[in-house]
Amino acid sequence: MSTPRSMVWIVWFISALFYAYQYILRVMPNVMMNDILQQFNIDAATFGQFSGVYYLGYSLMHLPIGIMLDRCGPRKVMPACILLTVVGLLPFFFTDFWIYPIIGRALIGVGSSAAILGTFKIIHLLFSPALFTRMLSFAVAIGLMGAIYGGAPVNYMSTVLGYKTVIAIFAVMGILLSIITYLVVPDIEMHKSESVIGDVKEVLSTPLVMGICCLTGLMVGPLEGFADVWGAQFLKSVYSMAGNVAASLTSMIFIGMCFGAPLLSLFAEKTKSPLGTIIIAGIVMAASFLALITGKVAVSTMSIMFIAVGICCAYQIIAIHQASTYVKGSLVGLTSAVANMIIMIFGYVFHAIIGLIVNAMGGPTSTLGMIYGVGIIPVALIIGIIGFTIIAMCRKQSAL
């Protein structure tokens, strides 16, 4: 069916709001850690599992939800997925048994995977190919505003209203967003693929695609390990910051990433060195986190440093595009979904390992525990940098 031009922009904005909403839910544990630890009487290792299970739900459902979007359309899939995220919030109100929040967190991850995939689909269906990159960058910027709002403002609301009240507010917002999405998004006729399994096998069996995806995952720690959950607690334990200040500083990473997507893409285009851009971004992030874990970075310097780290976190966009250059044109979209899925799985790995280390070293209030826990981030970054350097050198030699 044909969609009126005025409605196209409204539909796009609704999809961007869903992306922002899921980002708030994604980073919410960052500022509610102590409340959750106390309510369910758990330790840091268990909390790390709780935070990370979001990424398992998100990652494992990436391909199934992508297929459902292709077959059923965003109007049916996106509202249902928004409601899944709301269901995932309910255990905080109705139980003190820890297994239910774990299941709820997984459901939030499952539902959230439809946000970016649904945005991809809506832009692809309703806008011309020439506008795809521009509209996607704007949608990502709106989504990252959700991550920013999930920092200091949610921390303030939790302090004033109580964290359960804040969760209830966002649950109601999710229900309203689901209804609006169903009413606004048009029912578009979809074209169904007949060889989904074969296409997936082809992508997964391409060594360079898998290599780039795994190296990209190793470098995702600053965003998915630090900024999403452990950043605020690290700053409180290591730098003795107040909760609102710590949450505000970690939000700088998301602010930086708002600008990073166009800036890094432009830099890679001008230098004609996408892999070199990724390597430089990795070096900046590794150097920043090596300095951070010393416990001696000034707050003023930290603000600038986190913005720079956020800009560099946009390397993921370039890396996903690089992975897609090793497959035929018809598999580019699927390769992007697979790459994003693998990257998000690494988000779970970072949360789980950091939680285990922090717990073994004295818990989240332990300075040494937080330093050693967050210390795995620069180590993984260095491995990723080395891997991308090897790929860049091999590509350069093959071009000679």
PyMOL commands that set and color helices and strands:
alter all, ss='L'
color gray80, all
select helices_A, chain A and resi 5-27+29-40+44-60+62-72+74-89+91-94+99-126+129-149+152-161+163-184+196-204+207-218+221-238+243-271+274-292+299-313+315-324+329-360+367-374+376-399
alter helices_A, ss='H'
color red, helices_A
deselect
rebuild
show_as cartoon
